Amino acid sequence: MFNEKLRETLAHEGAVAIVTCDGKEAHVTNTWNSYVNILGSNQLLIPAAGMNSTEKDTAIQNKVKITFGSKEVEGTQGMGAGFYLEGKAAFLQEGREYDLMKEKFPWLRKVLVVSVEQVKQTI
């Protein structure tokens, strides 16, 4: 699911947008490519220091949409690659995934785990 171009894009810094909805209103939060860790064939682990509205939304409706990109990676039409992902989200404050991320990001409050169901390269 996570091809080499996606991995290369995450390896270069850029902004990540995470979109959730509480059933009434969409909310967007941002993080950095360098904070996103790939686990296995379809999971992303993202440290959460804040992300309070994102966490509240996912407790109501666990669907999440994510976009990210980097101008440093060759895309479909020249320099600049970007991706759109959809999946299901959960916040963890203990367990293997939490411990793995806490070691890398000691400031995190919880870990956002996204089980990715769809990936599309947009540029």
C-alpha positions as CSV (number, residue, x, y, z in Angstrom):
1,M,0.0,0.0,0.0
2,F,2.9,2.4,0.8
3,N,5.0,2.5,-2.3
4,E,8.5,3.9,-2.6
5,K,7.3,7.4,-3.8
6,L,5.1,7.8,-0.7
7,R,8.0,6.8,1.5
8,E,10.4,9.1,-0.2
9,T,7.9,12.0,0.1
10,L,7.5,11.4,3.9
11,A,11.3,11.3,4.2
12,H,11.4,15.0,3.1
13,E,9.9,17.7,5.3
14,G,6.5,19.1,4.5
15,A,3.2,19.8,6.1
16,V,0.6,17.1,6.9
17,A,-3.1,17.9,7.1
18,I,-5.3,15.6,9.1
19,V,-9.1,16.1,8.6
20,T,-11.7,14.6,10.9
21,C,-15.4,15.3,11.4
22,D,-17.7,15.1,14.5
23,G,-20.7,14.5,12.3
24,K,-21.5,18.2,12.0
25,E,-18.3,20.1,11.3
26,A,-14.9,19.2,9.8
27,H,-11.7,19.9,11.7
28,V,-8.2,20.1,10.4
29,T,-5.0,19.8,12.3
30,N,-1.4,19.9,11.0
31,T,1.8,18.1,11.7
32,W,5.1,17.4,9.9
33,N,6.1,14.7,7.5
34,S,9.1,13.8,9.8
35,Y,6.7,13.0,12.6
36,V,4.8,10.4,10.6
37,N,6.0,6.8,11.0
38,I,5.0,3.9,8.9
39,L,4.2,0.6,10.7
40,G,3.6,-2.5,8.7
41,S,1.8,-2.5,5.4
42,N,-1.0,-0.1,6.2
43,Q,-0.5,1.8,9.4
44,L,0.7,5.3,10.2
45,L,1.8,6.3,13.7
46,I,1.6,10.1,14.4
47,P,2.6,11.6,17.8
48,A,-0.1,13.7,19.4
49,A,0.8,16.5,21.8
50,G,-2.5,18.3,21.3
51,M,-4.9,17.1,18.7
52,N,-7.7,17.4,21.2
53,S,-10.5,18.1,18.6
54,T,-9.1,15.4,16.4
55,E,-9.3,12.9,19.2
56,K,-12.9,14.0,20.1
57,D,-13.9,13.6,16.5
58,T,-12.5,10.2,16.1
59,A,-14.4,9.0,19.2
60,I,-17.6,9.9,17.4
61,Q,-16.6,9.0,13.9
62,N,-13.2,7.3,13.3
63,K,-12.8,8.2,9.6
64,V,-9.8,10.4,8.8
65,K,-8.4,12.0,5.7
66,I,-4.8,13.0,5.4
67,T,-2.8,14.9,2.8
68,F,1.0,15.5,2.7
69,G,3.6,16.3,0.1
70,S,7.1,17.6,-0.6
71,K,8.5,19.9,-3.3
72,E,11.8,17.9,-3.0
73,V,10.4,14.8,-4.6
74,E,9.7,14.2,-8.3
75,G,5.9,14.0,-8.7
76,T,3.6,13.2,-11.6
77,Q,4.3,16.5,-13.4
78,G,7.8,17.5,-12.3
79,M,9.2,18.4,-8.9
80,G,6.6,18.1,-6.1
81,A,4.8,15.0,-5.0
82,G,1.7,14.8,-2.9
83,F,-0.6,12.1,-1.5
84,Y,-4.2,11.7,-0.2
85,L,-5.0,9.0,2.2
86,E,-8.2,7.7,3.9
87,G,-8.5,5.4,6.8
88,K,-9.7,4.8,10.3
89,A,-8.1,6.5,13.4
90,A,-7.6,5.7,17.0
91,F,-5.6,7.3,19.8
92,L,-3.5,5.1,22.1
93,Q,-1.8,6.0,25.4
94,E,-0.2,2.6,26.1
95,G,1.0,-0.4,24.3
96,R,3.7,-1.3,21.7
97,E,2.9,1.5,19.3
98,Y,2.8,4.1,22.1
99,D,6.1,2.9,23.6
100,L,7.8,3.0,20.1
101,M,6.7,6.5,19.5
102,K,7.3,7.8,23.1
103,E,11.0,6.8,22.6
104,K,11.2,9.0,19.4
105,F,9.0,11.8,20.6
106,P,9.2,12.1,24.4
107,W,6.8,15.1,24.4
108,L,3.8,13.1,23.0
109,R,0.5,12.8,24.9
110,K,-0.9,10.0,22.8
111,V,-0.3,8.3,19.5
112,L,-2.6,8.7,16.6
113,V,-2.8,5.3,14.8
114,V,-4.2,5.5,11.3
115,S,-5.2,2.2,9.6
116,V,-5.0,3.3,5.9
117,E,-7.6,2.0,3.6
118,Q,-7.0,4.1,0.5
119,V,-3.9,5.9,-1.0
120,K,-3.8,8.1,-4.0
121,Q,-0.9,10.1,-5.4
122,T,-2.4,13.6,-6.2
123,I,0.7,15.3,-7.8
